[in-house]
Amino acid sequence: MKWWPQNLTGQTITLLLIALLGSQLFSFLIFSDERRSALLDERRKNTL
């Protein structure tokens, strides 16, 4: 069973979905790192 579509429309849609998932994952990683950094800064200041 092949998971990559043979026609151009299917390939385009599959590639766009992969790119969308990759960009969402990248954004999540950036957001979670910024959130972790902010929480550590607040903990150091003893305001949390």
PyMOL Python script that loads the backbone (N, CA, C, O; Angstrom):
from pymol import cmd

cmd.read_pdbstr("""\
ATOM      1  N   MET A   1       0.845  -1.185   0.000  1.00  0.00           N
ATOM      2  CA  MET A   1       0.000   0.000   0.000  1.00  0.00           C
ATOM      3  C   MET A   1       0.888   1.246   0.000  1.00  0.00           C
ATOM      4  O   MET A   1       1.754   1.411   0.859  1.00  0.00           O
ATOM      5  N   LYS A   2       0.657   2.095  -0.960  1.00  0.00           N
ATOM      6  CA  LYS A   2       1.452   3.312  -1.068  1.00  0.00           C
ATOM      7  C   LYS A   2       0.753   4.443  -0.342  1.00  0.00           C
ATOM      8  O   LYS A   2      -0.456   4.630  -0.479  1.00  0.00           O
ATOM      9  N   TRP A   3       1.510   5.188   0.423  1.00  0.00           N
ATOM     10  CA  TRP A   3       0.917   6.295   1.179  1.00  0.00           C
ATOM     11  C   TRP A   3       1.058   7.607   0.444  1.00  0.00           C
ATOM     12  O   TRP A   3       0.381   8.575   0.792  1.00  0.00           O
ATOM     13  N   TRP A   4       1.923   7.677  -0.575  1.00  0.00           N
ATOM     14  CA  TRP A   4       2.080   8.914  -1.347  1.00  0.00           C
ATOM     15  C   TRP A   4       1.173   8.843  -2.569  1.00  0.00           C
ATOM     16  O   TRP A   4       1.285   7.902  -3.356  1.00  0.00           O
ATOM     17  N   PRO A   5       0.268   9.819  -2.752  1.00  0.00           N
ATOM     18  CA  PRO A   5      -0.660   9.805  -3.885  1.00  0.00           C
ATOM     19  C   PRO A   5       0.071   9.914  -5.229  1.00  0.00           C
ATOM     20  O   PRO A   5       1.154  10.493  -5.308  1.00  0.00           O
ATOM     21  N   GLN A   6      -0.523   9.361  -6.270  1.00  0.00           N
ATOM     22  CA  GLN A   6       0.086   9.363  -7.596  1.00  0.00           C
ATOM     23  C   GLN A   6      -0.269  10.599  -8.414  1.00  0.00           C
ATOM     24  O   GLN A   6       0.521  11.020  -9.259  1.00  0.00           O
ATOM     25  N   ASN A   7      -1.450  11.193  -8.178  1.00  0.00           N
ATOM     26  CA  ASN A   7      -1.825  12.359  -8.981  1.00  0.00           C
ATOM     27  C   ASN A   7      -1.308  13.646  -8.347  1.00  0.00           C
ATOM     28  O   ASN A   7      -1.025  13.688  -7.150  1.00  0.00           O
ATOM     29  N   LEU A   8      -1.188  14.686  -9.154  1.00  0.00           N
ATOM     30  CA  LEU A   8      -0.591  15.941  -8.710  1.00  0.00           C
ATOM     31  C   LEU A   8      -1.426  16.621  -7.632  1.00  0.00           C
ATOM     32  O   LEU A   8      -0.870  17.196  -6.696  1.00  0.00           O
ATOM     33  N   THR A   9      -2.743  16.566  -7.746  1.00  0.00           N
ATOM     34  CA  THR A   9      -3.608  17.192  -6.743  1.00  0.00           C
ATOM     35  C   THR A   9      -3.411  16.541  -5.377  1.00  0.00           C
ATOM     36  O   THR A   9      -3.276  17.233  -4.368  1.00  0.00           O
ATOM     37  N   GLY A  10      -3.396  15.236  -5.348  1.00  0.00           N
ATOM     38  CA  GLY A  10      -3.185  14.519  -4.093  1.00  0.00           C
ATOM     39  C   GLY A  10      -1.817  14.789  -3.503  1.00  0.00           C
ATOM     40  O   GLY A  10      -1.680  14.923  -2.287  1.00  0.00           O
ATOM     41  N   GLN A  11      -0.798  14.870  -4.352  1.00  0.00           N
ATOM     42  CA  GLN A  11       0.548  15.168  -3.872  1.00  0.00           C
ATOM     43  C   GLN A  11       0.624  16.568  -3.282  1.00  0.00           C
ATOM     44  O   GLN A  11       1.260  16.784  -2.250  1.00  0.00           O
ATOM     45  N   THR A  12      -0.031  17.518  -3.947  1.00  0.00           N
ATOM     46  CA  THR A  12      -0.025  18.900  -3.458  1.00  0.00           C
ATOM     47  C   THR A  12      -0.718  19.003  -2.110  1.00  0.00           C
ATOM     48  O   THR A  12      -0.209  19.648  -1.194  1.00  0.00           O
ATOM     49  N   ILE A  13      -1.875  18.371  -1.987  1.00  0.00           N
ATOM     50  CA  ILE A  13      -2.616  18.408  -0.726  1.00  0.00           C
ATOM     51  C   ILE A  13      -1.814  17.735   0.383  1.00  0.00           C
ATOM     52  O   ILE A  13      -1.748  18.249   1.499  1.00  0.00           O
ATOM     53  N   THR A  14      -1.208  16.594   0.085  1.00  0.00           N
ATOM     54  CA  THR A  14      -0.406  15.890   1.083  1.00  0.00           C
ATOM     55  C   THR A  14       0.787  16.728   1.523  1.00  0.00           C
ATOM     56  O   THR A  14       1.085  16.811   2.714  1.00  0.00           O
ATOM     57  N   LEU A  15       1.467  17.348   0.567  1.00  0.00           N
ATOM     58  CA  LEU A  15       2.613  18.193   0.897  1.00  0.00           C
ATOM     59  C   LEU A  15       2.195  19.398   1.732  1.00  0.00           C
ATOM     60  O   LEU A  15       2.901  19.774   2.668  1.00  0.00           O
ATOM     61  N   LEU A  16       1.064  20.004   1.409  1.00  0.00           N
ATOM     62  CA  LEU A  16       0.573  21.142   2.188  1.00  0.00           C
ATOM     63  C   LEU A  16       0.200  20.731   3.608  1.00  0.00           C
ATOM     64  O   LEU A  16       0.461  21.472   4.556  1.00  0.00           O
ATOM     65  N   LEU A  17      -0.405  19.564   3.762  1.00  0.00           N
ATOM     66  CA  LEU A  17      -0.750  19.082   5.104  1.00  0.00           C
ATOM     67  C   LEU A  17       0.500  18.805   5.937  1.00  0.00           C
ATOM     68  O   LEU A  17       0.539  19.108   7.129  1.00  0.00           O
ATOM     69  N   ILE A  18       1.516  18.228   5.303  1.00  0.00           N
ATOM     70  CA  ILE A  18       2.772  17.979   6.019  1.00  0.00           C
ATOM     71  C   ILE A  18       3.414  19.293   6.436  1.00  0.00           C
ATOM     72  O   ILE A  18       3.905  19.418   7.558  1.00  0.00           O
ATOM     73  N   ALA A  19       3.411  20.283   5.528  1.00  0.00           N
ATOM     74  CA  ALA A  19       3.983  21.593   5.853  1.00  0.00           C
ATOM     75  C   ALA A  19       3.194  22.273   6.966  1.00  0.00           C
ATOM     76  O   ALA A  19       3.786  22.898   7.847  1.00  0.00           O
ATOM     77  N   LEU A  20       1.875  22.160   6.940  1.00  0.00           N
ATOM     78  CA  LEU A  20       1.039  22.759   7.978  1.00  0.00           C
ATOM     79  C   LEU A  20       1.314  22.128   9.335  1.00  0.00           C
ATOM     80  O   LEU A  20       1.455  22.836  10.332  1.00  0.00           O
ATOM     81  N   LEU A  21       1.390  20.816   9.379  1.00  0.00           N
ATOM     82  CA  LEU A  21       1.681  20.136  10.640  1.00  0.00           C
ATOM     83  C   LEU A  21       3.073  20.499  11.156  1.00  0.00           C
ATOM     84  O   LEU A  21       3.264  20.686  12.358  1.00  0.00           O
ATOM     85  N   GLY A  22       4.038  20.597  10.251  1.00  0.00           N
ATOM     86  CA  GLY A  22       5.389  20.975  10.655  1.00  0.00           C
ATOM     87  C   GLY A  22       5.445  22.380  11.222  1.00  0.00           C
ATOM     88  O   GLY A  22       6.120  22.621  12.223  1.00  0.00           O
ATOM     89  N   SER A  23       4.741  23.307  10.591  1.00  0.00           N
ATOM     90  CA  SER A  23       4.756  24.684  11.089  1.00  0.00           C
ATOM     91  C   SER A  23       4.021  24.802  12.422  1.00  0.00           C
ATOM     92  O   SER A  23       4.425  25.586  13.281  1.00  0.00           O
ATOM     93  N   GLN A  24       2.960  24.039  12.601  1.00  0.00           N
ATOM     94  CA  GLN A  24       2.254  24.047  13.879  1.00  0.00           C
ATOM     95  C   GLN A  24       3.139  23.486  14.990  1.00  0.00           C
ATOM     96  O   GLN A  24       3.157  24.020  16.099  1.00  0.00           O
ATOM     97  N   LEU A  25       3.859  22.432  14.702  1.00  0.00           N
ATOM     98  CA  LEU A  25       4.774  21.852  15.688  1.00  0.00           C
ATOM     99  C   LEU A  25       5.876  22.842  16.047  1.00  0.00           C
ATOM    100  O   LEU A  25       6.216  22.998  17.220  1.00  0.00           O
ATOM    101  N   PHE A  26       6.430  23.506  15.045  1.00  0.00           N
ATOM    102  CA  PHE A  26       7.478  24.499  15.278  1.00  0.00           C
ATOM    103  C   PHE A  26       6.953  25.646  16.140  1.00  0.00           C
ATOM    104  O   PHE A  26       7.638  26.086  17.062  1.00  0.00           O
ATOM    105  N   SER A  27       5.755  26.129  15.853  1.00  0.00           N
ATOM    106  CA  SER A  27       5.162  27.216  16.643  1.00  0.00           C
ATOM    107  C   SER A  27       4.911  26.774  18.079  1.00  0.00           C
ATOM    108  O   SER A  27       5.142  27.538  19.016  1.00  0.00           O
ATOM    109  N   PHE A  28       4.441  25.548  18.253  1.00  0.00           N
ATOM    110  CA  PHE A  28       4.204  25.028  19.596  1.00  0.00           C
ATOM    111  C   PHE A  28       5.500  24.955  20.396  1.00  0.00           C
ATOM    112  O   PHE A  28       5.526  25.301  21.577  1.00  0.00           O
ATOM    113  N   LEU A  29       6.572  24.504  19.750  1.00  0.00           N
ATOM    114  CA  LEU A  29       7.857  24.412  20.446  1.00  0.00           C
ATOM    115  C   LEU A  29       8.362  25.788  20.856  1.00  0.00           C
ATOM    116  O   LEU A  29       8.877  25.952  21.962  1.00  0.00           O
ATOM    117  N   ILE A  30       8.222  26.772  19.986  1.00  0.00           N
ATOM    118  CA  ILE A  30       8.649  28.133  20.323  1.00  0.00           C
ATOM    119  C   ILE A  30       7.808  28.677  21.476  1.00  0.00           C
ATOM    120  O   ILE A  30       8.349  29.251  22.421  1.00  0.00           O
ATOM    121  N   PHE A  31       6.488  28.501  21.402  1.00  0.00           N
ATOM    122  CA  PHE A  31       5.600  29.009  22.442  1.00  0.00           C
ATOM    123  C   PHE A  31       5.885  28.351  23.787  1.00  0.00           C
ATOM    124  O   PHE A  31       5.934  29.028  24.813  1.00  0.00           O
ATOM    125  N   SER A  32       6.071  27.034  23.784  1.00  0.00           N
ATOM    126  CA  SER A  32       6.303  26.344  25.054  1.00  0.00           C
ATOM    127  C   SER A  32       7.649  26.737  25.653  1.00  0.00           C
ATOM    128  O   SER A  32       7.776  26.819  26.875  1.00  0.00           O
ATOM    129  N   ASP A  33       8.654  26.981  24.818  1.00  0.00           N
ATOM    130  CA  ASP A  33       9.946  27.417  25.333  1.00  0.00           C
ATOM    131  C   ASP A  33       9.853  28.818  25.928  1.00  0.00           C
ATOM    132  O   ASP A  33      10.443  29.084  26.975  1.00  0.00           O
ATOM    133  N   GLU A  34       9.121  29.716  25.273  1.00  0.00           N
ATOM    134  CA  GLU A  34       8.944  31.063  25.813  1.00  0.00           C
ATOM    135  C   GLU A  34       8.170  31.028  27.127  1.00  0.00           C
ATOM    136  O   GLU A  34       8.483  31.770  28.058  1.00  0.00           O
ATOM    137  N   ARG A  35       7.166  30.170  27.200  1.00  0.00           N
ATOM    138  CA  ARG A  35       6.372  30.048  28.423  1.00  0.00           C
ATOM    139  C   ARG A  35       7.228  29.513  29.569  1.00  0.00           C
ATOM    140  O   ARG A  35       7.151  30.006  30.694  1.00  0.00           O
ATOM    141  N   ARG A  36       8.044  28.500  29.274  1.00  0.00           N
ATOM    142  CA  ARG A  36       8.934  27.935  30.288  1.00  0.00           C
ATOM    143  C   ARG A  36       9.926  28.987  30.773  1.00  0.00           C
ATOM    144  O   ARG A  36      10.199  29.094  31.969  1.00  0.00           O
ATOM    145  N   SER A  37      10.454  29.751  29.844  1.00  0.00           N
ATOM    146  CA  SER A  37      11.402  30.805  30.209  1.00  0.00           C
ATOM    147  C   SER A  37      10.744  31.866  31.085  1.00  0.00           C
ATOM    148  O   SER A  37      11.347  32.329  32.053  1.00  0.00           O
ATOM    149  N   ALA A  38       9.526  32.252  30.757  1.00  0.00           N
ATOM    150  CA  ALA A  38       8.818  33.256  31.557  1.00  0.00           C
ATOM    151  C   ALA A  38       8.530  32.734  32.960  1.00  0.00           C
ATOM    152  O   ALA A  38       8.658  33.476  33.934  1.00  0.00           O
ATOM    153  N   LEU A  39       8.144  31.476  33.071  1.00  0.00           N
ATOM    154  CA  LEU A  39       7.883  30.906  34.391  1.00  0.00           C
ATOM    155  C   LEU A  39       9.156  30.819  35.225  1.00  0.00           C
ATOM    156  O   LEU A  39       9.122  31.060  36.432  1.00  0.00           O
ATOM    157  N   LEU A  40      10.269  30.479  34.600  1.00  0.00           N
ATOM    158  CA  LEU A  40      11.531  30.440  35.342  1.00  0.00           C
ATOM    159  C   LEU A  40      11.938  31.829  35.813  1.00  0.00           C
ATOM    160  O   LEU A  40      12.432  31.976  36.930  1.00  0.00           O
ATOM    161  N   ASP A  41      11.742  32.837  34.995  1.00  0.00           N
ATOM    162  CA  ASP A  41      12.054  34.211  35.405  1.00  0.00           C
ATOM    163  C   ASP A  41      11.191  34.637  36.586  1.00  0.00           C
ATOM    164  O   ASP A  41      11.686  35.257  37.527  1.00  0.00           O
ATOM    165  N   GLU A  42       9.922  34.311  36.538  1.00  0.00           N
ATOM    166  CA  GLU A  42       9.025  34.665  37.640  1.00  0.00           C
ATOM    167  C   GLU A  42       9.398  33.915  38.915  1.00  0.00           C
ATOM    168  O   GLU A  42       9.317  34.468  40.012  1.00  0.00           O
ATOM    169  N   ARG A  43       9.803  32.672  38.770  1.00  0.00           N
ATOM    170  CA  ARG A  43      10.196  31.892  39.946  1.00  0.00           C
ATOM    171  C   ARG A  43      11.452  32.481  40.582  1.00  0.00           C
ATOM    172  O   ARG A  43      11.581  32.505  41.806  1.00  0.00           O
ATOM    173  N   ARG A  44      12.379  32.955  39.745  1.00  0.00           N
ATOM    174  CA  ARG A  44      13.598  33.577  40.279  1.00  0.00           C
ATOM    175  C   ARG A  44      13.293  34.862  41.033  1.00  0.00           C
ATOM    176  O   ARG A  44      13.971  35.191  42.006  1.00  0.00           O
ATOM    177  N   LYS A  45      12.288  35.579  40.594  1.00  0.00           N
ATOM    178  CA  LYS A  45      11.919  36.838  41.244  1.00  0.00           C
ATOM    179  C   LYS A  45      11.015  36.615  42.458  1.00  0.00           C
ATOM    180  O   LYS A  45      10.705  37.560  43.183  1.00  0.00           O
ATOM    181  N   ASN A  46      10.594  35.373  42.678  1.00  0.00           N
ATOM    182  CA  ASN A  46       9.698  35.012  43.782  1.00  0.00           C
ATOM    183  C   ASN A  46       8.375  35.768  43.731  1.00  0.00           C
ATOM    184  O   ASN A  46       7.813  36.116  44.769  1.00  0.00           O
ATOM    185  N   THR A  47       7.887  36.017  42.541  1.00  0.00           N
ATOM    186  CA  THR A  47       6.589  36.685  42.420  1.00  0.00           C
ATOM    187  C   THR A  47       5.493  35.701  42.050  1.00  0.00           C
ATOM    188  O   THR A  47       4.321  36.072  41.982  1.00  0.00           O
ATOM    189  N   LEU A  48       5.859  34.468  41.815  1.00  0.00           N
ATOM    190  CA  LEU A  48       4.861  33.478  41.436  1.00  0.00           C
ATOM    191  C   LEU A  48       4.437  32.680  42.653  1.00  0.00           C
ATOM    192  O   LEU A  48       3.596  31.788  42.544  1.00  0.00           O
TER     193      LEU A  48
END
""", "prot")
cmd.dss("prot")
cmd.show_as("cartoon", "prot")
cmd.util.cbc("prot")
cmd.orient("prot")
